[in-house]
Amino acid sequence: MSVRELVVLGTASQVPTRHRNHNGYLLRWDGEGILFDPGEGTQRQMLRAGVAAHDLNRICVTHFHGDHSLGLAGVIQRINLDKVPHEITAHYPRSGQRFFHRLRYATAYRETVGITEAPVASDGPLARTGAYTLEARKLSHPVESYGYRIVEPDGRRMLPERLAAHGVKGPDIGRIQREGSLGGVSLEDVSEVRRGQRFAFVMDTRLCDGVYALAEGCDLLVIESTFLDEDEELAVEHGHLTAAQAARVAQESGVRHLVLTHFSQRYTDPDEFERQARAAGYDGELTVAHDLLRVPVPKRR
């Protein structure tokens, strides 16, 4: 059975707290696992969440601040210790190549797994598979940072009433799907476009064009909301978003499910992030993330 869900491994900004680990997010997309921003402690959080090294196919790092990348060393060594049988691809800003290399070889270990380094240097597609296209967009942060977006190709939804009207039934339904037409009836005559699902991951950034490009039309948007409204000046100064800013982006971009995360340790009431996001006008499904939470990608409409 295909599974599409977000597994939240950590939600803290800058430093871990008693209840929040450093960042870490696993997206399960059918048979693949994409690990985003493995901060310190990610390997242990994977264990707690029931995520194995074998589940990983890609690692995507937005930028090389420690709360988003210090867990790379442990995760990479665990991948090798467990002798993951497939190749793993790592994406990260090309300007941080020296940091990735240091983390990959932070200590001595036996390399048993091929890890393909595929750094990001500009906006655009990074990889295309049969299940999705992975894209990147540059963000606005004191160090170079990229957000990531997954877009499933559009498909077709068969319409029973049109199939019946054209006398297409049984094995012929499969044939018309494969061949595009059958006996003068086209696939378009008996189906409609089924929009592919979209997911985006937006971490440390000010408001910028890249944020909106990543969020546009997403079924599930995971986005930082480090600060609350009263600290908006701090957010701008340090290259972050507030909960209200993230919510307005989601509302204007048609996001179906908004996941707020990456919270500053200065705040003790997580419900205030939801209150401010709602006050900013977001009326879709909203989750204030906590460690070890699982969030399913919304079902197609």
N, C-alpha and C positions, 0 to 999 in steps of 0.2 A: 504494500500500500504506500502511495506517495505521501510524504509529510512535508508541509511547508510551515515552519514555525521559527520564532526567535527564542533562543535560550539565553537569558540574561545571566552572565557570570559575575559581573561587578558593575557598580553604578556610582562610585565616588570620584569626585574631582580632586586632583592634586595629591591628596593623601588619603589613605584608607581610614575608616572609622571603625568603631566597635561593631557596627551593623552593615557597613558597606565596604566591599573589597574595591581595589582598583578596577578600572574598566576591563571589560571582556564581554564579547557578544558572539554567539554562534548562530548563524542562520542555516537551518536545515532546509534544503531546496530539493525535494524529491530524494534522489540518492546521493546528493553531494552535501558537504559541510563547509561553510565559509566562516572562518574565524576572524572577527574584526577587533583590532586594537587590544591585543593581549597585554594588559598591565601586570604589575607584580602580583603574584599569587594566583595567576590564571590556571596553572596546572592543578592546584588543589581545588579550585572552584569547579574545574571540569570533572574531577572525581566526585565532588558533592552533587553535581548535576547529572551524573551518569553519562558524561560525554567522554568517549575514548579517543586516543590519538588516531586510531583507525578511521574515525568519523571525519577527519579533516581532509579536504582537497585543496583549499586555498587559504592563505592568510593575507588579510588586507590591513595595512597600517596607514592611518590617516596622516600621522606626523610623529616626530621623534622627541616628544616630551615623555618623561618617564612613566607617567600614569597611563600612557597608551602603548608602551612598547617594552618596558622592563621585563615583562613576562616572556618575551620572545626566546630568551636563552633557555629557560626551563622547558617551554613547549617544544622547541626544536630538538633539544636533547631527548625529550620523552618520545618524540616521533621516531628518533633513531633507536632508542632503547627498545621500543616495542616493535621495531622492524616493520613499519607500515609498508604494505606490499605495493603501494601505488605512489606515483610521483606527486609531489605537492608543489604548488606554485605560490610564490610570495610577491605581493605587490606593495610598494611603499614609495615615497617621494625619492626620485633619483638624487636630489641634493643631500639626502641622508644616507647615501650608500655606505659611508664610513661607519655610521652608527649601526646599520644592519649587519655589516661584516663583524664588528666588535661583538655584537650580541650573539650572532650565529656561532662565533668561535670564542665565547667568553671564557670557557674552561676546556680542558682536555676531555674528549669522548670519542667513541668509535662511530664514524659515519657509516650508516648502512642504508640510508634512504636518499634518493635524489630530490633535492629541493631546487626548483627552477627559480632563479631570481629574475623578476620581470618588473623593474622599477617604472614609476610613472613620471613623465616629464611634461605632459601637456593634457589638456582636456580631450576627451574622446573615448572611443571603445578601447578596452584592454584585452578582452577575450570574447570569442563567440563560440558557443556550444549549441547543441540541438535544443537545449532547455532554456537558454538565456543568453543575453549579451550583458557583459559587465562593463560599465562605463565609469569614468572619473571626471570630476570637476574641481577646479582649484577653488580654495576657500580663502578667507582673510584672517590670518593669525600671525603672531610675531615670528613664527617659523613657518616654512612652507608646509602647507597642509592641503590634502585632497579629500573630498567626500566620494562615496561610491554609490552606484545605482545599478540595480539589476532589472532588466526588462525582458519579459517572456515574449516570444514572437506571437503575433495574433494568430488565432486559429479560426475554425468554423464550427458553428453550433447547428446541428441538424434539426429541422423543424418538422415534427410529426404530421401536422396538418398539411404542409406543402408536399411532403413525401407521399401522403395518401392521395392528394389531389392529382399528382403526376403518376400514380401507380408504381412508385418505387418502394420495394419492400424486400425483406429477407437479405440474402447475400448481395443483392444489387445495391443496397445502401453502402456497404463497404467498397464495392466497385466504383461507385460514383465519387466516393471520397478519394479513392486512390487515383482515378483516371481523370476526374474533373468534369466528365459528361457521360451520358449514357442514353442512347436511343433518342437523341435530340433534346434531352433534358440536361441542363447545366447544373453544376454544383451550386451556383448562385441562386438558381431557381428554387432550391429546396433547403437552403441554409442561410445563416446570417453570420456576420463577423463576430467572433468571440474574442474580445479584447484580452491580450496577454496581461498577466499580473505584473505589478511593479513594486519594487522595494528600494528604499534609499537609506543610507547611513551617513549622517551629518554630525561630525564632532567639531572640535574647537574652532569657532569662527565668529566674526562679526556678521551682520547682515551684508550680503553681497549677491551679485548675479548668480554665482555658483550655487548658493543655498536654494534659490528658487528653481534653477534648472534641475537640481537633484530631486526636489520635492514634487515637481509638477505631475499631477495625476497619480500619485502613489496610492497603492492599497495599504501599505504599511510604511510609515516614516519613523525612523529612530533618530532623535535629534537631541543635541545637548541643550540643557536649560540650566546653566550653572548658577545664574543669579535670579533674584526676584526684582520686581519693578523698582523698589526703592534703591537698588544698587545698580541701576542701568549705566551710570557713568563708569563704574568699575568694570562692567561688562565690556563697554566700548574700549576702555583703556587696555584691558588685558586680552581683548580679542575673543569675546564670548557672547552668548545670547542670554536673554532673560526668558522666563516661561511665557510671558505675554508675546514677545517677539516670535518665538518658535510657534506659538499658537496662531498668530496672524499669518505667518508663512503657510502653515498647514491649511488654514481656511481659504486663503487666496489661491492656493495651488490645488484645491480639490482633494486633499488627503482624506482617505476613509478612516484610517486608524492611526492616531498620533501617540507615539511612545516618548515621553520625556525622561531624560536621564542625565548623568554627569553632574551631580549636585554638589555645591560647595558645602563644606563641613560647618559653615557658619549658621546654617539653618537647621532647626530641630523639628519642624512641623512639615512633613512632606505634602500634607493636604493643601497647604497654601499654594503649591505649584499648580495643582488642579484648579483651585479657585481663581487664580490670576489668569490661567489659560482660558477658562470659561468666560471670565470677565472681558477678555480680549476678543471674544466672538467666535471661538472655535466650537462648532456644534456636532462634530463627528465623534466617533468612539475615541476615548482618551484613557491612557494608562500612565500612571506615575510609576516608573520602574523600581523594582527592588531586587536584590540579589536572589538568584535561582528561580526567578519568575519565567514562565513559558507563555509566549504570546503567539497564537496562531495567525498566519496570514489570512485576512478575511476571505471568505468564500466569494466566488464570482457572483455578480448580481444575476 
